[in-house]
Amino acid sequence: MLTRKTLPTPSPLPATYVVLPTYNEVANLETMTGRILDVLPNARIVIVDDNSPDGTGELADRLASADARIEVMHRKGKEGLGAAYRSAFMELLPRADCNVVVQMDCDFSHDPSDLRRLLARLEDGEDLVIGSRYVSGGSTPGWSLRRRLISRAGSVFARGILLLPYHDLTGGFKAWRGALLRRIDLDTGYASGYGFQVEMTWLAHRLGARVYEVPITFRDRVAGESKMTGSIIREAVVMVLMLRWRVLVGPFLRAPDPAKAP
């Protein structure tokens, strides 16, 4: 049976870090960082670039040189979305001011104007807020019927196997309390690709986190190429089955570290 723990009452929210994984996003990056800072002038943006051959990393360095609110992490190659987020989280969480971490796409599929709505729910006491395509008010304009069916089937499959109540388990627009992320053992994750999204929500649920879904409109990228492939989908399916197996054979989460308590 799925067991959950209970988190303590949350504290107020000072600093917000927005993590942007990039691979060949030179056409979107400058506009995206500008839009984010227009919405959240006090935010810090962390660009995690996987050695993009189109010059995204070099552009990121120029943006960081021009604005102290932007910093860049360079990785040696294309190692997967989940691995990019893990690298960023492990870099940020030891920082004393890391109270909120947002993850979002750099291709404008996630609208920066929705950031305030996600953060407002954290301020209301949630621990994790998911920008959801599949709750009332959410939408995916421009998607083909086939794509809608595949995406919804993925979420339904993960919900059923992992016994989770959330509607959009594969979405990647999320706002986290740093205190919650610090309780997740990022070293023991399975997924290096898009399965990371399901895995992290499952881990949060297992910890008894307060999770809320905010409706969003998810739009296709306007520049650059999609990163979704058949191998990524297969990895996500296998990862869900592995998580379920882990529930059956033993605990996955480490005991809380008192030194990391909020």
C-alpha positions in Angstrom: 0.0 0.0 0.0 1.2 3.5 -0.8 2.2 5.3 2.4 2.7 9.0 2.8 4.5 11.2 5.3 3.3 14.7 6.4 5.3 17.9 5.9 5.4 20.7 8.4 3.6 24.0 8.0 5.4 25.9 5.2 7.3 29.2 5.8 7.1 32.4 3.7 8.7 32.6 0.2 11.7 34.9 -0.3 14.0 33.9 -3.3 12.8 32.3 -6.5 15.1 30.4 -8.9 13.8 29.6 -12.4 15.7 26.7 -14.1 15.8 26.6 -17.9 17.3 23.5 -19.4 18.5 24.3 -23.0 19.6 22.4 -26.0 19.6 24.3 -29.3 17.4 27.1 -28.0 19.3 30.1 -29.4 16.1 31.3 -31.2 14.2 31.5 -27.9 16.6 32.0 -25.0 17.0 35.8 -25.0 13.3 36.5 -25.4 12.4 33.9 -22.8 14.7 35.2 -20.1 13.5 38.8 -20.8 9.9 37.7 -20.4 10.6 35.8 -17.1 12.3 38.8 -15.6 9.5 41.1 -16.7 7.1 39.0 -14.8 9.4 38.3 -11.8 12.0 41.1 -11.6 13.6 39.7 -8.4 13.9 36.1 -9.7 17.2 34.4 -10.5 17.4 32.4 -13.8 19.6 29.4 -14.1 20.3 28.2 -17.6 21.5 24.6 -17.9 22.9 24.1 -21.4 23.9 20.7 -22.7 26.7 21.9 -25.0 24.2 23.1 -27.7 25.8 23.2 -31.2 23.7 26.2 -32.2 25.4 28.6 -29.9 22.9 28.6 -27.1 25.6 28.2 -24.4 27.6 31.2 -25.8 24.4 33.3 -25.9 23.6 32.3 -22.3 27.1 33.4 -21.2 26.5 36.8 -22.8 23.1 37.2 -21.1 24.7 36.3 -17.8 27.5 38.8 -18.3 24.9 41.5 -18.9 22.5 40.7 -16.1 23.5 39.5 -12.6 20.2 37.8 -12.2 21.1 35.2 -14.8 23.7 32.4 -14.3 24.7 29.5 -16.5 25.6 25.9 -16.0 27.5 24.2 -18.9 27.3 20.4 -19.2 29.5 18.3 -21.4 26.8 17.0 -23.7 23.1 16.1 -24.2 22.5 14.0 -21.1 18.7 14.3 -20.8 16.1 16.7 -19.3 16.0 14.9 -15.9 19.7 15.0 -15.6 19.8 18.7 -16.4 17.3 19.4 -13.7 19.0 17.2 -11.1 22.3 19.0 -11.8 20.6 22.4 -11.3 18.8 21.3 -8.1 21.9 19.9 -6.5 23.7 23.2 -7.3 21.0 25.4 -5.9 19.6 23.6 -2.9 22.7 24.2 -0.6 22.2 27.9 -1.0 20.5 29.5 2.0 18.3 31.7 -0.2 16.9 28.9 -2.4 13.4 28.9 -1.1 11.5 28.4 -4.4 12.6 26.5 -7.6 10.6 26.8 -10.8 11.1 24.4 -13.7 9.9 25.3 -17.2 10.6 24.9 -20.9 12.6 27.5 -22.8 10.5 27.2 -26.0 7.4 29.2 -24.8 5.3 26.1 -24.5 5.1 27.4 -20.9 3.9 31.0 -20.7 6.0 33.1 -18.3 2.8 35.1 -17.5 1.5 32.0 -15.7 4.4 32.2 -13.2 2.6 34.4 -10.7 -0.3 32.0 -10.5 1.9 29.1 -9.7 3.8 31.1 -7.1 0.6 32.4 -5.6 -0.4 28.8 -4.7 2.9 28.3 -3.0 2.3 31.4 -1.0 -1.1 29.9 0.0 0.7 26.9 1.5 1.2 24.4 -1.2 4.6 22.6 -1.5 4.5 21.8 -5.2 2.4 23.5 -7.8 2.0 21.9 -11.3 1.0 23.8 -14.4 -1.6 21.4 -15.7 -3.0 20.9 -19.2 -5.6 18.5 -18.0 -7.5 20.1 -15.1 -10.5 22.3 -15.8 -9.4 25.4 -17.7 -6.2 23.8 -19.1 -5.7 23.3 -22.8 -3.4 22.2 -25.6 -4.4 24.3 -28.6 -3.0 23.1 -32.0 -2.4 19.5 -30.9 -3.5 16.7 -33.2 -5.9 14.1 -31.9 -3.1 11.5 -32.0 -0.9 13.7 -29.8 -3.7 14.4 -27.4 -4.4 10.7 -27.0 -0.8 9.8 -26.5 -0.2 12.5 -23.9 -3.4 11.8 -21.9 -2.8 8.1 -22.1 0.7 8.6 -20.6 -0.8 10.5 -17.6 -3.6 8.0 -17.1 -1.1 5.1 -17.3 1.2 6.7 -14.7 -1.7 7.7 -12.4 -3.1 4.1 -12.5 0.2 2.3 -11.9 1.5 4.7 -9.2 -1.9 5.4 -7.6 -1.6 9.1 -7.9 -4.5 11.6 -7.9 -3.0 14.2 -10.2 -4.1 14.8 -13.7 -1.0 16.0 -15.5 2.0 13.8 -14.5 4.0 14.4 -17.6 3.9 18.2 -17.5 7.1 20.1 -16.9 5.9 23.5 -15.6 6.3 23.3 -11.8 7.0 25.4 -8.8 8.7 23.7 -5.8 9.4 24.8 -2.2 13.1 24.3 -1.6 12.3 22.6 1.7 10.5 19.9 -0.2 13.2 19.4 -2.8 15.8 19.1 0.0 13.9 16.0 1.3 14.2 14.2 -2.0 17.3 12.1 -2.6 18.3 13.4 -6.0 21.2 10.9 -6.3 18.9 7.9 -6.5 16.6 8.9 -9.3 15.8 6.6 -12.3 14.9 9.0 -15.0 17.4 11.0 -17.1 14.8 12.1 -19.6 11.1 13.2 -19.5 10.2 10.5 -17.1 11.8 12.7 -14.5 8.6 14.7 -14.4 6.5 11.7 -13.2 9.2 10.5 -10.9 9.6 13.8 -9.0 5.8 14.2 -8.5 5.6 10.6 -7.2 8.5 11.3 -4.8 6.8 14.5 -3.6 3.5 12.6 -3.0 5.3 9.9 -1.1 6.6 12.6 1.3 3.1 13.9 2.0 3.6 17.1 0.1 0.7 19.4 -0.6 0.4 19.3 -4.4 -1.9 21.6 -6.4 -2.6 21.8 -10.1 -3.1 25.2 -11.8 -4.6 25.2 -15.3 -2.4 26.3 -18.1 -2.5 26.7 -21.9 0.3 24.6 -23.4 1.3 25.8 -26.8 3.7 24.3 -29.3 7.1 25.9 -29.7 7.3 28.7 -32.2 11.0 28.3 -32.9 13.4 25.4 -32.9 12.7 21.7 -33.0 10.8 19.4 -30.6 12.9 17.2 -28.3 10.3 14.5 -27.9 11.3 11.1 -29.4 10.1 7.5 -29.2 13.0 6.5 -26.9 12.0 9.2 -24.4 8.4 7.9 -24.3 9.7 4.3 -23.8 12.0 5.5 -21.0 9.1 7.1 -19.2 7.0 3.9 -19.4 9.8 1.8 -18.1 10.5 4.3 -15.3 6.9 4.2 -14.1 7.0 0.4 -13.9 10.3 0.6 -12.0 8.8 3.0 -9.5 5.8 0.7 -8.9 8.2 -2.2 -8.4 10.2 -0.1 -5.9 7.0 0.5 -3.9 6.5 -3.3 -3.7 10.0 -4.3 -2.7 11.2 -1.5 -0.4 11.5 2.2 0.5 12.9 4.6 -2.0 13.2 7.8 0.0 16.0 8.5 2.5 15.3 9.5 6.0 15.2 13.3 6.4 18.5 14.9 7.1 18.2 17.1 10.2 21.0 19.3 8.9 18.7 20.2 5.9 15.6 20.9 7.8 13.9 24.2 6.9 
